[in-house]
Amino acid sequence: MIVDDHPVVRKGLASFLGHEADIEVVGLADSGEQALEMAQELHPDVVLMDLSMPGMGGIEATKRLVQSEPGTRVMMLTSFGGHERMVEALKSGAVGYVVKDTAPADLLNALRSVAATGKAPPATVS
């Protein structure tokens, strides 16, 4: 599931990921609130969650999502680098942190790793 408040980003990621044979995008949410509602219905394996959104941001949404859907793993996706935000995201329950200027192949590698092992490769969180 993809969660981002920018329609172009949501749809672009869905299109990009939808071309991968081993990835199925089951839902698109535009807010933390909508992500929580959709996750209860869809039970996604992995959620690609934007860090900064109006209303409930990615940190709070991740905290609530990992409590309500313990089988779902959250990969934080953001425009913001920086150690402090990364630590905050990981403390909220995210298993990885990827900046939006990451190479497409690296994003795919991170998502596949999270889906398979529950952990992002180290390069995605540094």
Buried (B, 14 or more C-beta within 10 A) or exposed (E): BBBBBBEEBBEEBBEBBEEEEEBEBBBBBBBBBBBBEBBEEBEBBBBBBBBEBEEBBBBBBBBBBBEEBEEBBBBBBBEBEEEEBBEBBBEBBBBBBBBBEBEEEBBBBBBBBBBEEEBBBEEBBE
